[in-house]
Amino acid sequence: MRRIPFLIISLSLIISLMGCSSNVQGSMKDYKNSDVAAIVGDKEITIGDLRFLYSDDDVLNNIEGIVKFELMLQEAKKMNLDVSEDIAVRKEIMLSLPLEDGEGDIRMQEFIKSQAEKLGMEKEEYYKKYAEIRSEQDSYVNAYIQEMVGTDGYNEDNSKEFDKKANDFLNELVKKHEKEIKILIK
């Protein structure tokens, strides 16, 4: 498996999905963790699920992106794609990053500390669970995009073209499954 292109694809896709934003009014104080934000197929995505992955400032703006992630995750699992090795590698890499002040990315450290406090967890406990969730999401999404869109000829010079092709495919996937998707927080 070629790791570098998939890392680039993963980062590119994550950045493009994070850019998906809803025109959501209100603030996080209006919602409880148990409130259902969206339904994809038979999976309910709660505000708590979103809070686990995003800061309160970003939760409401990432509903559409997480819906796409969940849709791709479900589709990839239906295809029985074996991503267990990739999940383990990604998780190991994430967990090897330092969490202590003065090392690594300060913004990420602040995010981990803030989310752990909000969720009543220790930093290490929170980050371990975060790494598990993100590793699974990223691995399935990469495998699914590779399977459905392909990566032949992908390189840094044509990354914008690939991003457009992947995003067009995702938009069609959402259109195809629009009856199975409900975003409940508007």
C-alpha positions in Angstrom: 0.0 0.0 0.0 1.4 3.4 -1.0 1.3 5.5 2.3 2.4 8.9 1.0 -0.3 9.4 -1.6 -3.0 8.2 0.9 -1.7 10.5 3.5 -1.9 13.4 1.1 -5.4 12.2 -0.1 -6.5 11.9 3.5 -5.4 15.4 4.5 -6.8 16.9 1.4 -10.2 15.2 1.9 -10.3 16.0 5.6 -9.6 19.7 4.8 -12.3 19.8 2.1 -14.8 18.1 4.4 -14.0 20.4 7.2 -14.8 23.2 4.8 -18.4 21.9 4.5 -20.4 24.2 6.6 -24.1 24.6 7.4 -25.8 27.9 7.6 -26.6 27.1 11.2 -28.1 29.6 13.5 -27.7 29.4 17.3 -24.9 28.3 19.6 -23.8 25.2 21.4 -25.4 26.4 24.6 -28.7 25.7 22.9 -28.0 21.9 22.6 -27.4 19.0 24.9 -24.9 16.2 24.1 -27.9 13.8 23.6 -29.6 16.0 21.0 -29.6 14.3 17.6 -28.0 16.6 15.0 -28.3 14.3 12.0 -29.4 10.9 10.9 -27.5 8.9 8.2 -29.2 5.7 7.3 -30.0 4.2 10.7 -27.1 6.0 12.5 -28.0 8.9 14.7 -25.2 11.5 15.1 -25.6 13.4 18.3 -24.3 16.8 19.3 -22.1 14.8 21.7 -20.6 12.9 18.8 -19.8 16.2 17.1 -18.4 17.7 20.2 -16.1 14.8 20.6 -14.5 15.7 17.2 -14.8 19.4 17.0 -14.5 22.4 19.3 -17.8 24.1 20.3 -17.0 26.9 17.9 -16.8 24.4 15.0 -19.5 21.8 15.8 -22.5 23.4 14.1 -20.5 24.3 11.0 -19.3 20.7 10.5 -22.6 18.8 10.5 -22.6 18.4 6.7 -19.0 17.2 6.7 -19.5 14.6 9.3 -22.7 13.4 7.5 -20.5 12.8 4.4 -17.9 11.0 6.6 -20.6 8.8 8.1 -22.1 8.1 4.6 -18.7 7.1 3.3 -18.0 5.0 6.4 -21.2 3.1 6.0 -20.6 2.5 2.3 -17.0 1.3 2.9 -18.2 -1.1 5.6 -20.8 -2.5 3.2 -18.0 -3.2 0.8 -16.1 -5.2 3.5 -12.9 -3.2 2.8 -10.2 -4.4 5.1 -8.6 -1.4 6.7 -7.5 -2.9 10.0 -3.8 -2.5 9.3 -4.2 1.1 8.2 -6.3 1.9 11.3 -3.6 0.4 13.5 -0.9 2.4 11.8 -2.8 5.7 11.9 -3.7 5.2 15.5 -0.1 4.4 16.5 1.1 7.5 14.7 -1.5 9.7 16.4 -0.8 8.2 19.8 2.9 8.7 19.4 2.5 12.5 19.2 3.4 14.3 22.5 0.5 15.7 24.5 2.6 17.7 27.0 2.9 21.5 26.9 5.9 22.8 25.1 6.0 20.0 22.5 4.1 19.5 19.2 1.2 21.5 17.9 0.0 24.0 20.6 -3.5 24.3 19.0 -4.0 20.6 19.1 -2.9 20.4 22.7 -5.4 23.2 23.6 -8.1 21.4 21.7 -7.4 18.1 23.5 -7.3 19.8 26.9 -10.6 21.7 26.2 -12.5 18.7 24.9 -11.3 16.4 27.7 -12.5 18.9 30.3 -15.9 19.4 28.6 -16.5 15.7 28.4 -15.2 15.0 31.9 -12.3 12.9 30.8 -8.5 12.8 31.4 -6.5 14.3 28.4 -4.9 10.9 27.7 -8.3 9.0 27.8 -9.9 11.6 25.5 -7.1 11.6 23.0 -6.9 7.8 22.9 -10.6 7.7 22.0 -10.3 10.6 19.6 -7.4 8.7 17.9 -9.5 5.6 17.6 -12.4 7.4 16.0 -10.3 9.5 13.6 -8.1 6.6 12.6 -11.2 4.5 11.7 -12.9 7.4 9.8 -9.7 8.3 7.9 -8.9 4.7 7.0 -12.3 3.8 5.7 -12.7 7.1 3.9 -9.3 6.7 2.2 -10.1 3.1 1.2 -13.5 4.0 -0.1 -12.3 7.0 -2.1 -9.4 4.9 -3.5 -11.9 2.1 -4.5 -14.5 4.4 -6.0 -12.5 7.3 -7.5 -9.1 5.7 -7.8 -5.7 7.2 -7.3 -3.9 6.3 -10.6 -1.8 9.2 -11.7 -2.4 11.2 -8.5 0.5 13.5 -7.6 1.0 16.8 -5.9 0.8 18.7 -9.3 -2.8 17.4 -9.9 -4.1 17.4 -6.4 -6.7 20.1 -7.1 -8.0 18.1 -10.0 -8.2 15.0 -7.8 -9.9 17.0 -5.0 -12.5 18.2 -7.5 -13.1 14.6 -8.8 -13.4 13.3 -5.2 -15.7 16.1 -4.1 -17.9 15.7 -7.2 -18.1 12.0 -6.4 -19.1 12.7 -2.8 -21.7 15.2 -3.8 -23.2 12.6 -6.1 -23.1 10.0 -3.3 -25.0 12.4 -1.0 -27.5 13.1 -3.8 -28.0 9.3 -4.3 -28.6 8.8 -0.6 -30.5 12.1 0.2 -33.6 10.3 1.4 -31.5 8.5 4.0 -29.9 11.7 5.3 -31.6 14.1 7.7 -29.9 17.1 9.2 -32.1 18.0 12.1 -30.3 21.1 13.4 -30.8 24.1 11.1 
